[in-house]
Amino acid sequence: MSLILGSERSLFDRNIIKAELNVDDFEITKERDVPGTTKLSGTGKVTVIYKPTGIVRHYRDGVVPPPHVEFERELKKDKFKM
């Protein structure tokens, strides 16, 4: 797994800031699917860990809607609060 950085990370950070949370409290990584394991190409999994609570959420990457949109929906639904 590799950390999400740059403009891709800024899409997540924008939502974290809107939710009035600290961006440093989130670890966001991406893992690509092994070629041939799925019919879709360029897909994978994005994992978001909220360190203060230990809550872990997984999002499909390379599909619609993109992971940062699903993440924003879950932030609004307080899925990262205990």
Summary of the structure (lengths in Angstrom):
residues: 82
radius of gyration: 12.8
end to end distance: 26.0
largest distance: 40.3
contacts: 196
relative contact order: 0.20
helix: 32%
strand: 28%
